[in-house]
Amino acid sequence: MSAPPKTTPTLAVWKFASCDGCQLTLLDCEDELLALSEAVSIAHFLELSDTVTGGPYDVSLVEGSVTTAADRDRIRAIREQSRFLVTIGACATAGGIQALRNFADIDEFLAVVYASPDYIDTLATSTPISAHVPVDFELRGCPIDRRQLLEVITAYLAGRRPNIPNTSVCTE
Ligand code: SF4
């Protein structure tokens, strides 16, 4: 009897409230990204392609913080579909610069900034992904370091823990 065909692992990249800089770090990997695309099936990465494949996903990379009720529902659905979930960057791991709102009155902000604040649907806080779902690994930085990102992806695809110090923020 022949062995079952080996399936290609799937990678998904998700965006929440963020500037896209950490996703751009992945795009900036150029040659490595080409090699990576041969080793994995990139199932969801809207910065790269609008072709989307449904889950489940072996590794999900999540950029950005949770700032709306819809975000909260979406990250829960992504968690259910992901074997490993890795948060990338300060927005996803700590709430980002947008978490400055956590120390102020959101209604006051809305009234000052928007002519019709009733149309704005937002939470009072910006929170890290780990405040809502279990996270397998947090890669810190603003933006993240490209070599560390490649190590994280390679490690989870190989079924091992990434070799990155917990305290590491920036290497350059
Ligand atoms: Fe942009 Fe920094 Fe947030 Fe990454 S962590 S998405 S670079 S603001």
Backbone and ligand atoms as CSV (ligand in chain L), in Angstrom:
chain,resi,resn,atom,element,x,y,z
A,1,MET,N,N,0.842,-1.197,0.000
A,1,MET,CA,C,0.000,0.000,0.000
A,1,MET,C,C,0.883,1.256,0.000
A,2,SER,N,N,0.603,2.196,-0.878
A,2,SER,CA,C,1.440,3.391,-0.953
A,2,SER,C,C,1.080,4.380,0.157
A,3,ALA,N,N,2.097,5.185,0.559
A,3,ALA,CA,C,1.875,6.178,1.618
A,3,ALA,C,C,0.940,7.273,1.106
A,4,PRO,N,N,0.139,7.855,2.013
A,4,PRO,CA,C,-0.756,8.935,1.562
A,4,PRO,C,C,0.056,10.124,1.062
A,5,PRO,N,N,-0.456,10.880,0.088
A,5,PRO,CA,C,0.311,12.011,-0.434
A,5,PRO,C,C,0.563,13.044,0.663
A,6,LYS,N,N,1.797,13.610,0.631
A,6,LYS,CA,C,2.159,14.622,1.633
A,6,LYS,C,C,1.477,15.935,1.249
A,7,THR,N,N,0.771,16.522,2.190
A,7,THR,CA,C,0.092,17.776,1.864
A,7,THR,C,C,1.017,18.958,2.130
A,8,THR,N,N,0.873,19.979,1.322
A,8,THR,CA,C,1.693,21.188,1.489
A,8,THR,C,C,1.130,22.018,2.634
A,9,PRO,N,N,1.994,22.417,3.579
A,9,PRO,CA,C,1.491,23.242,4.671
A,9,PRO,C,C,0.967,24.589,4.176
A,10,THR,N,N,0.002,25.121,4.889
A,10,THR,CA,C,-0.600,26.385,4.459
A,10,THR,C,C,-0.235,27.521,5.416
A,11,LEU,N,N,0.001,28.684,4.824
A,11,LEU,CA,C,0.347,29.896,5.577
A,11,LEU,C,C,-0.700,30.963,5.268
A,12,ALA,N,N,-1.160,31.633,6.318
A,12,ALA,CA,C,-2.112,32.737,6.125
A,12,ALA,C,C,-1.592,33.967,6.864
A,13,VAL,N,N,-1.809,35.130,6.274
A,13,VAL,CA,C,-1.375,36.391,6.885
A,13,VAL,C,C,-2.618,37.278,7.023
A,14,TRP,N,N,-2.829,37.791,8.250
A,14,TRP,CA,C,-4.060,38.545,8.534
A,14,TRP,C,C,-3.728,39.943,9.034
A,15,LYS,N,N,-4.563,40.894,8.672
A,15,LYS,CA,C,-4.356,42.282,9.104
A,15,LYS,C,C,-5.494,42.750,10.003
A,16,PHE,N,N,-5.131,43.366,11.133
A,16,PHE,CA,C,-6.100,44.065,11.979
A,16,PHE,C,C,-5.683,45.540,12.002
A,17,ALA,N,N,-5.961,46.283,13.072
A,17,ALA,CA,C,-5.617,47.712,13.074
A,17,ALA,C,C,-4.099,47.877,13.107
A,18,SER,N,N,-3.542,48.423,12.030
A,18,SER,CA,C,-2.081,48.466,11.874
A,18,SER,C,C,-1.727,49.319,10.674
A,19,CYS,N,N,-0.411,49.507,10.461
A,19,CYS,CA,C,0.022,50.331,9.323
A,19,CYS,C,C,0.491,49.496,8.134
A,20,ASP,N,N,0.451,48.165,8.250
A,20,ASP,CA,C,0.902,47.225,7.205
A,20,ASP,C,C,2.417,47.017,7.201
A,21,GLY,N,N,3.141,47.748,8.053
A,21,GLY,CA,C,4.604,47.678,8.012
A,21,GLY,C,C,5.158,46.289,8.288
A,22,CYS,N,N,4.519,45.536,9.156
A,22,CYS,CA,C,5.037,44.201,9.460
A,22,CYS,C,C,4.764,43.230,8.311
A,23,GLN,N,N,3.613,43.378,7.647
A,23,GLN,CA,C,3.371,42.558,6.453
A,23,GLN,C,C,4.376,42.910,5.363
A,24,LEU,N,N,4.711,44.190,5.266
A,24,LEU,CA,C,5.690,44.599,4.258
A,24,LEU,C,C,7.057,43.991,4.546
A,25,THR,N,N,7.353,43.741,5.813
A,25,THR,CA,C,8.610,43.065,6.159
A,25,THR,C,C,8.649,41.689,5.505
A,26,LEU,N,N,7.518,41.008,5.490
A,26,LEU,CA,C,7.471,39.689,4.839
A,26,LEU,C,C,7.650,39.845,3.325
A,27,LEU,N,N,6.999,40.836,2.744
A,27,LEU,CA,C,7.169,41.061,1.302
A,27,LEU,C,C,8.605,41.428,0.972
A,28,ASP,N,N,9.266,42.074,1.929
A,28,ASP,CA,C,10.639,42.519,1.737
A,28,ASP,C,C,11.624,41.342,1.745
A,29,CYS,N,N,11.144,40.159,2.063
A,29,CYS,CA,C,12.049,38.998,2.129
A,29,CYS,C,C,12.447,38.485,0.738
A,30,GLU,N,N,11.826,38.978,-0.301
A,30,GLU,CA,C,12.173,38.722,-1.694
A,30,GLU,C,C,12.575,37.280,-1.981
A,31,ASP,N,N,13.888,36.974,-2.066
A,31,ASP,CA,C,14.336,35.632,-2.450
A,31,ASP,C,C,13.782,34.569,-1.513
A,32,GLU,N,N,13.803,34.878,-0.213
A,32,GLU,CA,C,13.325,33.896,0.758
A,32,GLU,C,C,11.835,33.628,0.544
A,33,LEU,N,N,11.103,34.663,0.167
A,33,LEU,CA,C,9.665,34.496,-0.053
A,33,LEU,C,C,9.401,33.580,-1.243
A,34,LEU,N,N,10.256,33.679,-2.255
A,34,LEU,CA,C,10.116,32.784,-3.408
A,34,LEU,C,C,10.333,31.334,-2.980
A,35,ALA,N,N,11.391,31.107,-2.191
A,35,ALA,CA,C,11.665,29.747,-1.703
A,35,ALA,C,C,10.536,29.282,-0.802
A,36,LEU,N,N,10.040,30.194,0.008
A,36,LEU,CA,C,8.962,29.863,0.929
A,36,LEU,C,C,7.698,29.458,0.165
A,37,SER,N,N,7.435,30.170,-0.923
A,37,SER,CA,C,6.212,29.875,-1.676
A,37,SER,C,C,6.278,28.490,-2.325
A,38,GLU,N,N,7.505,27.921,-2.445
A,38,GLU,CA,C,7.612,26.551,-2.958
A,38,GLU,C,C,7.395,25.542,-1.848
A,39,ALA,N,N,7.677,25.944,-0.610
A,39,ALA,CA,C,7.548,25.029,0.530
A,39,ALA,C,C,6.162,25.063,1.150
A,40,VAL,N,N,5.451,26.168,0.977
A,40,VAL,CA,C,4.127,26.297,1.580
A,40,VAL,C,C,3.130,26.802,0.554
A,41,SER,N,N,1.879,26.573,0.862
A,41,SER,CA,C,0.827,27.163,0.062
A,41,SER,C,C,0.365,28.424,0.792
A,42,ILE,N,N,0.536,29.576,0.142
A,42,ILE,CA,C,0.109,30.824,0.783
A,42,ILE,C,C,-1.388,30.982,0.517
A,43,ALA,N,N,-2.161,30.715,1.562
A,43,ALA,CA,C,-3.608,30.586,1.397
A,43,ALA,C,C,-4.339,31.913,1.545
A,44,HIS,N,N,-3.725,32.840,2.294
A,44,HIS,CA,C,-4.395,34.125,2.520
A,44,HIS,C,C,-3.332,35.157,2.847
A,45,PHE,N,N,-3.119,36.090,1.922
A,45,PHE,CA,C,-2.145,37.160,2.137
A,45,PHE,C,C,-2.522,38.279,1.168
A,46,LEU,N,N,-3.430,39.148,1.590
A,46,LEU,CA,C,-4.018,40.119,0.670
A,46,LEU,C,C,-3.021,41.156,0.179
A,47,GLU,N,N,-1.915,41.360,0.898
A,47,GLU,CA,C,-0.879,42.283,0.410
A,47,GLU,C,C,-0.156,41.688,-0.803
A,48,LEU,N,N,-0.236,40.372,-0.941
A,48,LEU,CA,C,0.487,39.678,-2.010
A,48,LEU,C,C,-0.441,39.296,-3.150
A,49,SER,N,N,-1.645,38.843,-2.809
A,49,SER,CA,C,-2.564,38.337,-3.823
A,49,SER,C,C,-3.989,38.370,-3.286
A,50,ASP,N,N,-4.962,38.618,-4.198
A,50,ASP,CA,C,-6.352,38.593,-3.735
A,50,ASP,C,C,-6.973,37.205,-3.889
A,51,THR,N,N,-6.129,36.215,-4.248
A,51,THR,CA,C,-6.602,34.835,-4.289
A,51,THR,C,C,-6.595,34.285,-2.871
A,52,VAL,N,N,-7.748,33.835,-2.411
A,52,VAL,CA,C,-7.887,33.403,-1.022
A,52,VAL,C,C,-8.383,31.963,-0.981
A,53,THR,N,N,-7.715,31.146,-0.155
A,53,THR,CA,C,-8.140,29.764,0.043
A,53,THR,C,C,-8.657,29.631,1.463
A,54,GLY,N,N,-9.738,28.877,1.638
A,54,GLY,CA,C,-10.317,28.704,2.976
A,54,GLY,C,C,-9.426,27.845,3.865
A,55,GLY,N,N,-9.684,27.900,5.190
A,55,GLY,CA,C,-8.894,27.144,6.151
A,55,GLY,C,C,-9.251,25.676,6.131
A,56,PRO,N,N,-8.665,24.879,7.045
A,56,PRO,CA,C,-7.776,25.326,8.116
A,56,PRO,C,C,-6.378,25.688,7.602
A,57,TYR,N,N,-5.634,26.436,8.442
A,57,TYR,CA,C,-4.287,26.898,8.093
A,57,TYR,C,C,-3.280,26.325,9.084
A,58,ASP,N,N,-2.113,25.968,8.585
A,58,ASP,CA,C,-1.081,25.452,9.492
A,58,ASP,C,C,-0.495,26.573,10.338
A,59,VAL,N,N,-0.152,27.680,9.698
A,59,VAL,CA,C,0.418,28.817,10.431
A,59,VAL,C,C,-0.323,30.091,10.011
A,60,SER,N,N,-0.819,30.815,11.001
A,60,SER,CA,C,-1.392,32.139,10.736
A,60,SER,C,C,-0.504,33.198,11.368
A,61,LEU,N,N,-0.125,34.194,10.574
A,61,LEU,CA,C,0.586,35.360,11.086
A,61,LEU,C,C,-0.439,36.485,11.219
A,62,VAL,N,N,-0.482,37.117,12.380
A,62,VAL,CA,C,-1.492,38.160,12.598
A,62,VAL,C,C,-0.808,39.483,12.912
A,63,GLU,N,N,-1.092,40.483,12.091
A,63,GLU,CA,C,-0.598,41.848,12.313
A,63,GLU,C,C,-1.773,42.713,12.787
A,64,GLY,N,N,-1.494,43.604,13.741
A,64,GLY,CA,C,-2.511,44.585,14.131
A,64,GLY,C,C,-3.221,44.247,15.427
A,65,SER,N,N,-3.927,45.266,15.943
A,65,SER,CA,C,-4.625,45.119,17.229
A,65,SER,C,C,-6.134,45.042,17.013
A,66,VAL,N,N,-6.815,44.686,18.082
A,66,VAL,CA,C,-8.275,44.563,18.036
A,66,VAL,C,C,-8.890,45.885,18.490
A,67,THR,N,N,-9.639,46.537,17.590
A,67,THR,CA,C,-10.220,47.850,17.921
A,67,THR,C,C,-11.729,47.918,17.655
A,68,THR,N,N,-12.305,46.868,17.095
A,68,THR,CA,C,-13.754,46.872,16.846
A,68,THR,C,C,-14.345,45.522,17.263
A,69,ALA,N,N,-15.655,45.498,17.440
A,69,ALA,CA,C,-16.322,44.234,17.784
A,69,ALA,C,C,-16.160,43.221,16.644
A,70,ALA,N,N,-16.157,43.722,15.417
A,70,ALA,CA,C,-15.972,42.821,14.266
A,70,ALA,C,C,-14.587,42.188,14.293
A,71,ASP,N,N,-13.564,42.977,14.694
A,71,ASP,CA,C,-12.199,42.433,14.854
A,71,ASP,C,C,-12.210,41.265,15.840
A,72,ARG,N,N,-12.926,41.477,16.941
A,72,ARG,CA,C,-12.965,40.473,18.016
A,72,ARG,C,C,-13.542,39.158,17.485
A,73,ASP,N,N,-14.619,39.266,16.710
A,73,ASP,CA,C,-15.232,38.054,16.140
A,73,ASP,C,C,-14.296,37.416,15.123
A,74,ARG,N,N,-13.624,38.260,14.339
A,74,ARG,CA,C,-12.773,37.741,13.258
A,74,ARG,C,C,-11.571,36.990,13.815
A,75,ILE,N,N,-10.954,37.524,14.882
A,75,ILE,CA,C,-9.761,36.841,15.405
A,75,ILE,C,C,-10.144,35.500,16.032
A,76,ARG,N,N,-11.338,35.434,16.607
A,76,ARG,CA,C,-11.777,34.140,17.164
A,76,ARG,C,C,-11.948,33.110,16.050
A,77,ALA,N,N,-12.531,33.542,14.935
A,77,ALA,CA,C,-12.723,32.628,13.799
A,77,ALA,C,C,-11.379,32.194,13.222
A,78,ILE,N,N,-10.418,33.128,13.157
A,78,ILE,CA,C,-9.082,32.797,12.636
A,78,ILE,C,C,-8.396,31.807,13.569
A,79,ARG,N,N,-8.531,32.027,14.857
A,79,ARG,CA,C,-7.911,31.104,15.835
A,79,ARG,C,C,-8.454,29.684,15.644
A,80,GLU,N,N,-9.744,29.569,15.453
A,80,GLU,CA,C,-10.349,28.240,15.270
A,80,GLU,C,C,-9.815,27.543,14.033
A,81,GLN,N,N,-9.404,28.323,13.044
A,81,GLN,CA,C,-8.945,27.758,11.772
A,81,GLN,C,C,-7.426,27.554,11.713
A,82,SER,N,N,-6.711,27.944,12.775
A,82,SER,CA,C,-5.246,27.975,12.706
A,82,SER,C,C,-4.616,26.978,13.676
A,83,ARG,N,N,-3.696,26.185,13.152
A,83,ARG,CA,C,-2.953,25.258,14.025
A,83,ARG,C,C,-2.005,26.043,14.922
A,84,PHE,N,N,-1.209,26.914,14.314
A,84,PHE,CA,C,-0.331,27.808,15.078
A,84,PHE,C,C,-0.703,29.241,14.724
A,85,LEU,N,N,-0.820,30.062,15.762
A,85,LEU,CA,C,-1.122,31.480,15.529
A,85,LEU,C,C,0.007,32.315,16.119
A,86,VAL,N,N,0.647,33.114,15.252
A,86,VAL,CA,C,1.791,33.938,15.652
A,86,VAL,C,C,1.424,35.403,15.459
A,87,THR,N,N,1.594,36.226,16.488
A,87,THR,CA,C,1.336,37.653,16.340
A,87,THR,C,C,2.648,38.357,15.991
A,88,ILE,N,N,2.573,39.309,15.044
A,88,ILE,CA,C,3.785,39.970,14.557
A,88,ILE,C,C,3.668,41.480,14.763
A,89,GLY,N,N,4.631,42.029,15.504
A,89,GLY,CA,C,4.704,43.481,15.652
A,89,GLY,C,C,4.017,44.021,16.892
A,90,ALA,N,N,4.377,45.270,17.215
A,90,ALA,CA,C,3.900,45.906,18.447
A,90,ALA,C,C,2.385,46.095,18.466
A,91,CYS,N,N,1.772,46.316,17.308
A,91,CYS,CA,C,0.306,46.471,17.300
A,91,CYS,C,C,-0.364,45.179,17.773
A,92,ALA,N,N,0.081,44.059,17.232
A,92,ALA,CA,C,-0.545,42.774,17.561
A,92,ALA,C,C,-0.147,42.257,18.939
A,93,THR,N,N,1.073,42.575,19.374
A,93,THR,CA,C,1.540,42.017,20.643
A,93,THR,C,C,1.254,42.929,21.836
A,94,ALA,N,N,1.036,44.245,21.574
A,94,ALA,CA,C,0.859,45.168,22.709
A,94,ALA,C,C,-0.246,46.201,22.499
A,95,GLY,N,N,-0.908,46.197,21.362
A,95,GLY,CA,C,-1.977,47.178,21.113
A,95,GLY,C,C,-1.547,48.332,20.236
A,96,GLY,N,N,-0.214,48.535,20.091
A,96,GLY,CA,C,0.298,49.542,19.166
A,96,GLY,C,C,0.079,50.975,19.624
A,97,ILE,N,N,0.475,51.906,18.773
A,97,ILE,CA,C,0.332,53.331,19.080
A,97,ILE,C,C,-1.138,53.692,19.265
A,98,GLN,N,N,-2.014,52.938,18.608
A,98,GLN,CA,C,-3.458,53.214,18.724
A,98,GLN,C,C,-3.988,52.902,20.125
A,99,ALA,N,N,-3.171,52.228,20.951
A,99,ALA,CA,C,-3.590,51.944,22.333
A,99,ALA,C,C,-3.472,53.178,23.229
A,100,LEU,N,N,-2.948,54.292,22.698
A,100,LEU,CA,C,-2.951,55.545,23.472
A,100,LEU,C,C,-4.381,55.927,23.851
A,101,ARG,N,N,-5.334,55.502,23.024
A,101,ARG,CA,C,-6.743,55.773,23.318
A,101,ARG,C,C,-7.189,55.121,24.624
A,102,ASN,N,N,-6.489,54.070,25.053
A,102,ASN,CA,C,-6.882,53.338,26.265
A,102,ASN,C,C,-6.812,54.228,27.508
A,103,PHE,N,N,-6.042,55.329,27.394
A,103,PHE,CA,C,-5.858,56.206,28.561
A,103,PHE,C,C,-6.681,57.489,28.442
A,104,ALA,N,N,-7.623,57.500,27.512
A,104,ALA,CA,C,-8.435,58.707,27.311
A,104,ALA,C,C,-9.901,58.314,27.139
A,105,ASP,N,N,-10.737,59.321,26.968
A,105,ASP,CA,C,-12.173,59.071,26.787
A,105,ASP,C,C,-12.456,58.972,25.291
A,106,ILE,N,N,-12.820,57.786,24.836
A,106,ILE,CA,C,-13.004,57.566,23.401
A,106,ILE,C,C,-14.128,58.437,22.835
A,107,ASP,N,N,-15.169,58.704,23.622
A,107,ASP,CA,C,-16.272,59.539,23.131
A,107,ASP,C,C,-15.808,60.979,22.884
A,108,GLU,N,N,-14.905,61.437,23.752
A,108,GLU,CA,C,-14.358,62.786,23.549
A,108,GLU,C,C,-13.554,62.845,22.249
A,109,PHE,N,N,-12.729,61.819,22.019
A,109,PHE,CA,C,-11.948,61.742,20.774
A,109,PHE,C,C,-12.874,61.782,19.559
A,110,LEU,N,N,-13.900,60.944,19.597
A,110,LEU,CA,C,-14.812,60.845,18.453
A,110,LEU,C,C,-15.472,62.190,18.162
A,111,ALA,N,N,-15.873,62.876,19.230
A,111,ALA,CA,C,-16.557,64.164,19.053
A,111,ALA,C,C,-15.622,65.215,18.456
A,112,VAL,N,N,-14.343,65.146,18.825
A,112,VAL,CA,C,-13.381,66.137,18.332
A,112,VAL,C,C,-12.988,65.855,16.883
A,113,VAL,N,N,-12.821,64.566,16.546
A,113,VAL,CA,C,-12.253,64.202,15.244
A,113,VAL,C,C,-13.304,64.095,14.137
A,114,TYR,N,N,-14.494,63.575,14.446
A,114,TYR,CA,C,-15.462,63.272,13.391
A,114,TYR,C,C,-16.674,64.213,13.446
A,115,ALA,N,N,-17.141,64.621,12.257
A,115,ALA,CA,C,-18.327,65.477,12.191
A,115,ALA,C,C,-19.577,64.699,12.607
A,116,SER,N,N,-19.606,63.392,12.282
A,116,SER,CA,C,-20.770,62.549,12.631
A,116,SER,C,C,-20.289,61.305,13.369
A,117,PRO,N,N,-19.926,61.445,14.641
A,117,PRO,CA,C,-19.344,60.307,15.372
A,117,PRO,C,C,-20.283,59.119,15.508
A,118,ASP,N,N,-21.586,59.335,15.322
A,118,ASP,CA,C,-22.546,58.215,15.445
A,118,ASP,C,C,-22.265,57.125,14.411
A,119,TYR,N,N,-21.593,57.507,13.323
A,119,TYR,CA,C,-21.312,56.517,12.274
A,119,TYR,C,C,-20.078,55.674,12.594
A,120,ILE,N,N,-19.345,56.040,13.630
A,120,ILE,CA,C,-18.104,55.327,13.955
A,120,ILE,C,C,-18.415,54.181,14.909
A,121,ASP,N,N,-18.022,52.989,14.491
A,121,ASP,CA,C,-18.258,51.790,15.304
A,121,ASP,C,C,-16.906,51.297,15.823
A,122,THR,N,N,-16.603,51.588,17.072
A,122,THR,CA,C,-15.286,51.224,17.596
A,122,THR,C,C,-15.380,50.812,19.058
A,123,LEU,N,N,-14.409,50.045,19.505
A,123,LEU,CA,C,-14.290,49.733,20.921
A,123,LEU,C,C,-13.579,50.888,21.621
A,124,ALA,N,N,-13.700,50.956,22.925
A,124,ALA,CA,C,-13.048,52.036,23.684
A,124,ALA,C,C,-11.548,51.811,23.797
A,125,THR,N,N,-11.101,50.599,23.491
A,125,THR,CA,C,-9.687,50.284,23.655
A,125,THR,C,C,-9.117,49.610,22.408
A,126,SER,N,N,-7.783,49.653,22.316
A,126,SER,CA,C,-7.040,48.866,21.326
A,126,SER,C,C,-6.262,47.825,22.121
A,127,THR,N,N,-6.492,46.577,21.834
A,127,THR,CA,C,-5.889,45.519,22.661
A,127,THR,C,C,-5.100,44.518,21.815
A,128,PRO,N,N,-4.089,43.888,22.436
A,128,PRO,CA,C,-3.315,42.891,21.692
A,128,PRO,C,C,-4.163,41.650,21.394
A,129,ILE,N,N,-3.731,40.914,20.404
A,129,ILE,CA,C,-4.460,39.707,20.001
A,129,ILE,C,C,-4.568,38.717,21.168
A,130,SER,N,N,-3.518,38.656,21.993
A,130,SER,CA,C,-3.512,37.683,23.104
A,130,SER,C,C,-4.568,37.991,24.164
A,131,ALA,N,N,-5.158,39.180,24.122
A,131,ALA,CA,C,-6.247,39.507,25.058
A,131,ALA,C,C,-7.540,38.816,24.638
A,132,HIS,N,N,-7.550,38.233,23.442
A,132,HIS,CA,C,-8.795,37.667,22.906
A,132,HIS,C,C,-8.722,36.180,22.597
A,133,VAL,N,N,-7.551,35.715,22.190
A,133,VAL,CA,C,-7.397,34.291,21.835
A,133,VAL,C,C,-6.009,33.815,22.286
A,134,PRO,N,N,-5.823,32.504,22.484
A,134,PRO,CA,C,-4.477,32.001,22.783
A,134,PRO,C,C,-3.548,32.223,21.593
A,135,VAL,N,N,-2.321,32.637,21.911
A,135,VAL,CA,C,-1.310,32.919,20.874
A,135,VAL,C,C,-0.129,31.975,21.093
A,136,ASP,N,N,0.368,31.362,20.027
A,136,ASP,CA,C,1.483,30.410,20.163
A,136,ASP,C,C,2.828,31.104,20.296
A,137,PHE,N,N,2.986,32.265,19.635
A,137,PHE,CA,C,4.263,32.968,19.715
A,137,PHE,C,C,4.031,34.437,19.401
A,138,GLU,N,N,4.727,35.313,20.142
A,138,GLU,CA,C,4.654,36.750,19.871
A,138,GLU,C,C,6.004,37.221,19.352
A,139,LEU,N,N,6.018,37.750,18.132
A,139,LEU,CA,C,7.239,38.309,17.559
A,139,LEU,C,C,7.153,39.825,17.680
A,140,ARG,N,N,8.046,40.393,18.520
A,140,ARG,CA,C,7.929,41.819,18.834
A,140,ARG,C,C,8.784,42.677,17.911
A,141,GLY,N,N,8.455,43.959,17.865
A,141,GLY,CA,C,9.209,44.906,17.055
A,141,GLY,C,C,8.263,45.836,16.325
A,142,CYS,N,N,8.780,46.966,15.868
A,142,CYS,CA,C,7.962,47.934,15.116
A,142,CYS,C,C,8.867,48.651,14.119
A,143,PRO,N,N,9.017,48.069,12.906
A,143,PRO,CA,C,8.411,46.802,12.491
A,143,PRO,C,C,9.240,45.618,12.997
A,144,ILE,N,N,8.767,44.412,12.709
A,144,ILE,CA,C,9.500,43.210,13.088
A,144,ILE,C,C,10.776,43.059,12.249
A,145,ASP,N,N,11.677,42.223,12.747
A,145,ASP,CA,C,12.934,41.945,12.039
A,145,ASP,C,C,12.698,40.814,11.030
A,146,ARG,N,N,13.134,41.021,9.791
A,146,ARG,CA,C,12.847,40.045,8.725
A,146,ARG,C,C,13.478,38.679,8.983
A,147,ARG,N,N,14.714,38.667,9.555
A,147,ARG,CA,C,15.361,37.367,9.811
A,147,ARG,C,C,14.632,36.611,10.909
A,148,GLN,N,N,14.150,37.341,11.898
A,148,GLN,CA,C,13.381,36.686,12.962
A,148,GLN,C,C,12.059,36.165,12.419
A,149,LEU,N,N,11.443,36.922,11.523
A,149,LEU,CA,C,10.183,36.466,10.931
A,149,LEU,C,C,10.393,35.169,10.155
A,150,LEU,N,N,11.457,35.120,9.360
A,150,LEU,CA,C,11.742,33.898,8.596
A,150,LEU,C,C,12.015,32.729,9.522
A,151,GLU,N,N,12.716,32.970,10.640
A,151,GLU,CA,C,12.978,31.908,11.603
A,151,GLU,C,C,11.662,31.389,12.205
A,152,VAL,N,N,10.753,32.287,12.515
A,152,VAL,CA,C,9.467,31.873,13.098
A,152,VAL,C,C,8.687,31.005,12.107
A,153,ILE,N,N,8.603,31.452,10.873
A,153,ILE,CA,C,7.843,30.685,9.872
A,153,ILE,C,C,8.489,29.323,9.642
A,154,THR,N,N,9.818,29.331,9.451
A,154,THR,CA,C,10.541,28.073,9.204
A,154,THR,C,C,10.362,27.115,10.378
A,155,ALA,N,N,10.452,27.650,11.589
A,155,ALA,CA,C,10.357,26.799,12.774
A,155,ALA,C,C,8.990,26.133,12.866
A,156,TYR,N,N,7.938,26.898,12.715
A,156,TYR,CA,C,6.604,26.284,12.859
A,156,TYR,C,C,6.299,25.317,11.725
A,157,LEU,N,N,6.803,25.608,10.530
A,157,LEU,CA,C,6.594,24.661,9.430
A,157,LEU,C,C,7.361,23.362,9.672
A,158,ALA,N,N,8.479,23.469,10.422
A,158,ALA,CA,C,9.284,22.279,10.733
A,158,ALA,C,C,8.819,21.621,12.034
A,159,GLY,N,N,7.842,22.199,12.680
A,159,GLY,CA,C,7.307,21.603,13.910
A,159,GLY,C,C,8.184,21.816,15.130
A,160,ARG,N,N,8.957,22.914,15.154
A,160,ARG,CA,C,9.779,23.200,16.329
A,160,ARG,C,C,9.519,24.616,16.812
A,161,ARG,N,N,10.004,24.911,18.017
A,161,ARG,CA,C,9.858,26.239,18.610
A,161,ARG,C,C,10.852,27.205,17.941
A,162,PRO,N,N,10.464,28.451,17.654
A,162,PRO,CA,C,11.423,29.406,17.059
A,162,PRO,C,C,12.585,29.686,18.001
A,163,ASN,N,N,13.764,29.830,17.428
A,163,ASN,CA,C,14.965,30.104,18.219
A,163,ASN,C,C,15.179,31.620,18.288
A,164,ILE,N,N,14.355,32.259,19.092
A,164,ILE,CA,C,14.415,33.718,19.233
A,164,ILE,C,C,14.283,34.051,20.716
A,165,PRO,N,N,15.211,34.864,21.252
A,165,PRO,CA,C,15.101,35.221,22.671
A,165,PRO,C,C,13.802,35.961,22.944
A,166,ASN,N,N,13.186,35.678,24.083
A,166,ASN,CA,C,11.923,36.324,24.452
A,166,ASN,C,C,12.032,37.824,24.556
A,167,THR,N,N,13.231,38.287,24.937
A,167,THR,CA,C,13.407,39.711,25.165
A,167,THR,C,C,13.756,40.472,23.891
A,168,SER,N,N,13.950,39.746,22.795
A,168,SER,CA,C,14.429,40.379,21.571
A,168,SER,C,C,13.392,41.330,20.995
A,169,VAL,N,N,13.813,42.545,20.670
A,169,VAL,CA,C,12.914,43.511,20.043
A,169,VAL,C,C,13.475,43.933,18.703
A,170,CYS,N,N,14.748,44.275,18.677
A,170,CYS,CA,C,15.340,44.785,17.446
A,170,CYS,C,C,16.793,44.335,17.401
A,171,THR,N,N,17.273,43.896,16.240
A,171,THR,CA,C,18.642,43.393,16.169
A,171,THR,C,C,19.540,44.303,15.343
A,172,GLU,N,N,19.008,45.379,14.832
A,172,GLU,CA,C,19.861,46.244,14.002
A,172,GLU,C,C,19.836,47.663,14.528
L,1,SF4,FE1,FE,3.172,49.139,11.605
L,1,SF4,FE2,FE,4.741,49.035,13.771
L,1,SF4,FE3,FE,2.203,48.129,13.865
L,1,SF4,FE4,FE,4.067,46.775,12.516
L,1,SF4,S1,S,4.040,47.122,14.713
L,1,SF4,S2,S,1.988,47.238,11.814
L,1,SF4,S3,S,5.314,48.471,11.673
L,1,SF4,S4,S,2.869,50.266,13.509
